[in-house]
Amino acid sequence: MRLDKFLKVSRIIKRRTVANEIIKKGYIEVNEKKAKPSSPLKIGDRIKIFFAKKVVTYEVLILKDSTKKEDATEMFKIISQEEK
């Protein structure tokens, strides 16, 4: 599954276009490497997102093409949160 789609489906980022912009600006890494919107994800990958005031690392648990809002949090696990 593409990184931008995963971020939208898991509801980490609400819209795919916003996810694309953030990825292109370099605010997201997958397994410690700068990512592209089309970067393929697999179970166990770690996604690090540099938000304005914090850095959050997620681990991919499940890959689904679509999900309900209640089930979206089952797709990932938060590994760490650091304040800037």
trRosetta pair geometry for C-beta under 8 A, 3 or more apart (Angstrom, degrees):
i j d omega theta_ij theta_ji phi_ij phi_ji
1 5 5.7 -116 177 82 96 118
1 6 5.2 110 120 -63 121 99
1 9 8.0 -64 -179 26 144 144
1 40 7.1 117 59 -152 31 65
1 41 5.3 -35 71 54 83 101
1 63 4.7 -177 -2 -160 133 119
1 65 7.5 -160 -110 -88 121 59
2 5 4.5 83 67 11 95 106
2 6 6.8 -160 91 -10 47 86
2 37 6.6 19 173 150 116 66
2 38 5.4 -55 -132 -136 111 45
2 39 7.1 104 -156 60 61 44
2 40 6.8 -52 -94 -98 44 49
2 41 7.3 52 146 4 8 95
3 6 5.7 -57 -148 34 31 112
3 7 6.5 30 158 -20 65 105
3 19 7.6 -169 125 162 79 120
3 23 6.4 122 108 -109 128 146
3 28 7.2 147 165 129 136 142
3 30 6.4 -110 -100 -58 133 138
3 35 5.5 120 -99 171 176 136
3 36 7.4 138 31 85 134 45
3 37 6.1 -144 68 -159 100 32
3 38 7.3 27 24 76 92 4
3 39 4.4 28 -23 62 127 94
3 40 7.7 -104 -36 -68 80 6
3 41 5.7 121 -84 -43 64 110
3 47 7.4 148 -144 -112 104 125
4 7 5.9 -53 -150 33 31 111
4 8 6.7 26 154 -14 63 107
4 16 5.3 76 155 -158 103 85
4 19 4.4 141 -145 112 76 122
4 20 5.2 25 -122 -70 141 73
4 23 6.3 -93 -78 -6 93 149
4 37 4.1 12 -37 -160 127 90
4 38 7.5 -19 6 -64 109 39
5 8 5.8 -60 -152 39 34 109
5 9 6.0 26 157 -15 71 111
5 16 6.5 8 -94 -117 50 119
5 65 8.0 -27 161 -139 130 57
6 9 6.0 -58 -137 42 28 105
6 10 5.8 15 167 -7 66 116
6 12 8.0 13 127 20 75 122
6 41 5.3 6 -38 24 157 156
6 47 8.0 -169 108 -60 132 155
6 60 7.0 -31 -168 -115 146 120
6 63 6.9 -56 -106 -125 109 84
6 75 7.5 -175 -165 157 87 134
7 10 6.3 -60 -136 46 21 102
7 12 4.9 -82 -150 63 71 108
7 13 4.4 12 156 31 113 107
7 16 7.6 132 76 -112 95 57
7 19 4.2 149 84 -124 137 137
7 28 8.0 -61 -76 -118 144 159
7 47 7.9 -174 -81 -180 95 160
8 11 7.4 21 176 -77 32 39
8 13 6.4 -49 -78 82 54 82
8 14 7.3 21 -131 144 70 19
8 15 6.5 3 -115 -171 108 15
8 16 4.4 -27 -59 -71 148 78
8 19 5.8 -104 -50 -13 87 146
9 64 6.4 -164 157 83 139 80
9 65 7.0 -141 -112 168 152 21
9 66 6.2 -125 -133 -111 112 35
9 67 5.8 92 173 18 93 100
9 72 7.1 -171 144 -127 56 98
9 75 7.1 141 112 -94 96 173
10 67 7.5 37 -93 42 43 139
10 72 5.3 132 -161 -175 40 91
10 73 7.8 98 -172 -89 83 29
10 75 4.2 -127 -110 80 103 139
10 76 5.5 55 -163 -10 145 118
11 14 6.7 24 -148 -98 69 53
11 69 6.8 66 -55 -134 159 68
11 72 4.3 33 16 163 117 158
11 73 7.8 -51 60 -59 114 64
12 47 7.9 54 153 103 176 144
12 49 7.3 172 161 -29 126 158
12 58 6.8 -68 -105 -45 145 164
12 76 6.9 18 -62 26 121 158
13 18 5.6 -153 170 98 116 108
13 19 4.4 142 88 -78 144 91
13 22 6.8 -143 -113 24 155 148
14 18 6.6 32 61 42 77 144
15 18 4.4 87 69 7 94 105
15 19 6.9 -157 97 -8 49 85
16 19 5.3 -51 -147 36 37 116
16 20 6.4 44 152 -24 66 101
17 20 5.5 -47 -150 31 34 116
17 21 6.7 35 152 -18 63 103
18 21 5.8 -53 -151 35 34 111
18 22 6.4 31 154 -17 67 107
19 22 5.9 -58 -147 39 30 109
19 23 6.2 29 157 -19 66 109
19 37 7.1 113 121 -125 90 96
20 23 5.9 -59 -147 37 27 110
20 24 6.2 24 158 -18 65 110
20 37 4.7 13 -121 -100 77 141
21 24 5.9 -59 -146 38 28 110
21 25 6.4 23 156 -17 64 109
22 25 5.9 -59 -149 37 29 109
22 27 4.9 -69 -178 58 84 124
22 28 6.1 73 127 -24 97 113
22 49 7.6 16 153 -147 135 103
23 26 7.9 57 172 -60 32 20
23 27 7.3 -94 -86 53 25 76
23 28 4.9 -44 -106 42 69 127
23 35 5.6 -72 -152 97 104 100
23 36 6.5 88 152 -167 121 21
23 37 4.9 141 81 -72 149 69
23 39 7.9 -154 -161 9 136 114
24 36 7.8 44 -89 -140 62 60
24 37 6.8 -13 -52 -36 86 105
26 34 5.8 -32 -135 -138 84 117
27 49 6.4 36 140 -160 91 66
27 50 4.5 -125 -158 58 79 95
27 51 7.8 88 177 -72 126 31
28 34 8.0 95 86 -153 54 54
28 35 5.0 -50 108 43 95 125
28 47 6.5 -14 -167 -170 102 94
28 48 7.0 156 -155 82 51 54
28 49 5.3 -10 -104 -104 84 71
28 50 7.4 -141 -68 16 41 78
29 32 5.9 14 157 -131 131 15
29 33 6.0 149 -161 65 90 26
29 34 5.9 -54 -106 -90 79 34
29 35 6.0 163 -131 -18 24 96
29 47 7.3 158 83 -156 50 46
29 48 4.4 -4 57 55 99 105
30 33 6.1 -33 68 62 67 83
30 35 4.5 83 -4 -83 102 120
30 39 5.4 172 16 139 152 149
30 41 6.9 -123 -140 -98 140 85
30 45 5.7 -6 -168 176 100 122
30 46 7.2 146 -159 80 50 50
30 47 5.6 -18 -103 -101 72 69
30 48 7.9 -165 -75 20 27 73
31 45 5.8 -78 -46 -150 101 82
31 46 5.7 109 -83 48 53 84
32 46 7.7 32 -28 79 71 116
32 48 7.5 52 -83 4 45 135
35 39 4.4 -81 -158 -6 93 156
35 47 7.8 0 -41 -131 156 87
36 39 4.9 134 54 -43 69 88
41 45 5.1 -125 -152 39 81 152
41 47 7.7 -17 -116 -62 126 116
41 60 5.6 159 172 -87 120 166
41 63 6.6 166 100 -99 105 122
42 45 5.7 111 57 -31 60 110
42 60 7.1 139 98 89 29 143
42 63 7.4 -57 -136 -39 34 142
43 60 5.6 -136 -126 113 38 99
43 61 6.7 25 -144 -168 93 19
43 62 7.1 20 -105 -89 108 24
43 63 6.4 -112 -61 -16 83 102
44 59 6.9 -22 -147 -171 31 99
44 60 6.4 -35 27 67 21 90
45 59 7.4 160 83 -152 38 56
45 60 4.7 23 53 16 84 126
46 57 5.8 1 -177 -175 107 102
46 58 6.9 160 -155 81 57 45
46 59 5.5 -29 -99 -97 73 68
46 60 7.7 -133 -73 -1 27 81
46 79 6.6 -15 -135 -3 111 154
47 57 7.1 159 82 -155 45 53
47 58 4.6 -12 59 59 97 99
47 59 7.9 179 19 -83 75 21
47 60 6.9 81 -15 -46 107 93
47 76 7.7 -51 36 -133 121 135
48 55 6.5 6 -175 180 97 99
48 56 7.4 170 -150 88 52 41
48 57 4.8 -18 -99 -101 79 81
48 58 7.8 -175 -77 21 34 67
49 55 7.2 173 85 -154 47 55
49 56 5.3 -10 57 60 95 89
49 57 7.9 176 18 -83 65 35
49 58 7.4 24 -3 -2 106 107
50 55 5.4 -15 -109 -108 62 88
51 54 5.1 7 62 61 113 72
51 55 7.1 -170 27 -85 74 33
51 56 6.6 33 -6 2 115 103
52 84 7.9 -115 135 20 41 143
53 83 6.6 -18 154 -150 84 75
53 84 5.5 -137 -164 31 41 107
54 81 5.9 1 176 -173 131 88
54 82 6.3 158 -160 81 76 46
54 83 5.4 -44 -101 -106 88 45
54 84 6.1 -137 -83 -15 30 84
55 80 7.9 4 106 109 87 97
55 81 7.4 160 81 -154 50 43
55 82 4.6 -8 55 58 97 101
55 84 6.8 102 -22 -66 90 88
56 78 6.4 -53 -169 -140 105 103
56 80 7.3 -177 -147 93 44 54
56 81 5.1 -4 -105 -106 80 77
56 82 7.9 -167 -72 24 40 65
57 78 7.3 107 78 -165 54 59
57 79 4.3 -53 103 63 103 111
57 80 4.7 26 37 46 112 86
57 81 7.8 -144 23 -66 69 42
58 76 4.5 -3 -176 -179 119 131
58 77 6.8 143 -160 70 67 39
58 78 5.9 -43 -102 -101 70 50
58 79 6.5 173 -110 2 13 91
59 76 6.4 150 72 -160 45 73
59 77 4.8 -15 55 58 100 94
59 79 5.3 92 -28 -52 100 111
60 63 6.8 25 174 -64 119 86
60 75 7.2 -31 -150 159 66 77
60 76 6.0 -40 -106 -103 40 83
61 74 6.8 -106 87 159 133 57
61 75 6.0 170 57 176 90 26
61 76 5.8 178 8 -98 94 22
61 77 5.7 84 -46 -19 122 95
62 74 6.1 9 21 125 138 87
62 75 4.8 -98 64 -120 90 59
63 75 7.4 89 -86 -150 28 102
64 67 5.0 86 92 -56 140 105
64 75 6.5 -107 20 -99 101 117
67 71 4.7 -124 -178 90 110 108
67 72 5.2 144 103 -83 127 65
67 74 7.9 -155 -162 52 148 99
67 75 6.7 -145 -9 -48 167 125
68 71 4.8 75 58 17 84 104
68 72 7.2 -125 93 -34 42 80
69 72 5.8 -34 -153 -7 32 119
71 74 5.3 -43 -172 22 66 120
71 75 7.7 78 139 -33 74 90
72 75 6.0 -43 -172 8 47 116
73 76 7.2 -82 -161 53 44 76
78 81 6.5 3 174 -44 125 100
